[in-house]
Amino acid sequence: MYAAGQRIALVATADPHTHLRPGDEGTVRRYDADLDKLYVRWDSGSRLSMLLGEGDSVRLLP
């Protein structure tokens, strides 16, 4: 579904403590299908992972 190197943009996150906002962009580091967890290197420097099955969502950039 997601591959290392793909560019993504944040749609929403359930993490109330992050400084990331919808529209922030990053690069996929890896995707763990068993955990439905997306490891991201955000352009802002954040390394917050996305828990796709728990309220976080992203979209692939063209």
SULFEN-V912247 format. One record per pair of residues at least 4 apart in sequence whose ideal C-beta (glycine too) atoms are under 6 Angstrom apart, sorted by the first residue. I is the first residue (numbers start at 1). J is the second residue. D is the distance in whole Angstrom. If there is no record, write none. Layout:
i: {I & I}
j: {J & J}
d: {D & D}
This chain:
i: {2 & 2 & 2 & 2 & 4 & 4 & 6 & 7 & 7 & 8 & 8 & 8 & 9 & 9 & 9 & 9 & 10 & 10 & 10 & 10 & 11 & 11 & 11 & 12 & 13 & 13 & 14 & 14 & 18 & 20 & 20 & 25 & 26 & 26 & 26 & 26 & 27 & 29 & 29 & 30 & 31 & 32 & 36 & 36 & 37 & 37 & 38 & 38 & 39 & 42 & 50 & 50 & 51 & 52}
j: {6 & 28 & 31 & 38 & 28 & 30 & 28 & 27 & 61 & 26 & 58 & 60 & 23 & 25 & 59 & 61 & 20 & 22 & 24 & 58 & 57 & 58 & 59 & 57 & 18 & 56 & 55 & 56 & 48 & 24 & 46 & 43 & 40 & 41 & 42 & 43 & 41 & 39 & 41 & 39 & 38 & 37 & 52 & 53 & 49 & 51 & 50 & 52 & 49 & 46 & 56 & 58 & 56 & 56}
d: {6 & 5 & 4 & 6 & 6 & 6 & 5 & 6 & 4 & 6 & 4 & 6 & 6 & 5 & 5 & 6 & 6 & 6 & 5 & 6 & 4 & 6 & 6 & 5 & 6 & 5 & 3 & 6 & 5 & 5 & 6 & 5 & 4 & 6 & 4 & 6 & 5 & 4 & 6 & 5 & 5 & 5 & 5 & 4 & 6 & 6 & 4 & 6 & 5 & 4 & 4 & 6 & 5 & 6}
